[in-house]
Amino acid sequence: MLKYRLITGPDDSSFCQRISDLLDLGYQLHGSPSITFNTAKNSVIAAQALIWRESVAEEHK
């Protein structure tokens, strides 16, 4: 299991679903999401970092 993941993609419902699925698996959000605009594709791209919850617990021991 990866302790850190950076998910990127178009800012749409499938991006939100991917993040929701990882939260259900045990990841937690790490920091704020970021967005940028891809002028070539005329679309908004989002990014969200997630970390595995067990790694957070280990850091605070």
N, C-alpha and C positions, 0 to 999 in steps of 0.2 A: 504494500500500500504506500503510495507516495504521500509524504508528509506535507508537501506544498504543491499547489496547482495554480496556474494562471490561466483562466478561461477567457478567450476572446471570441468575438464574432459580431455579426450584425445585431443591433439593439432591437430585437424582436421577441415574440413570445417563445420561440425555440431557445433563445439564449437564456431567458428567464427560467425555462423548464430545465435546462442543463444545470443551472445553478441550484434550483430547487431539488433536483435529483441528488446532487452531491451533498447538499445539506441533510437530506434524508439518510444518506449513507454514513454520516458522521463527521463531515467536514464542517468548519465554521468559517464565516467571513473573516478576512484579514485585511483591514483597512477599507477605505472607501472605493467605490467603483470609479473607473475612469472612462471617459468617452472622447472620441475624436471623429472628425468628419473625413470620409474618403471621397475626395472630389472625383476621382476616376470612375467610381461606381455610384456616386451621388447617394451615399448612405452613411448612416451613423454606425460607428464601430464601438462596442463596449468591451471593457476588460474588468475582471474581478479576480482578486487573489483569494484563495481559500487555504486553510491549513487543517490538518487532521486533528481532531479534538484531543487525542491522547498526547500529542506533542505539546499542546498548550498546558495540560495538566503536569507534564514532566518539567516544564520550564518553571513552574511556580512552586515546586517542592522545596 
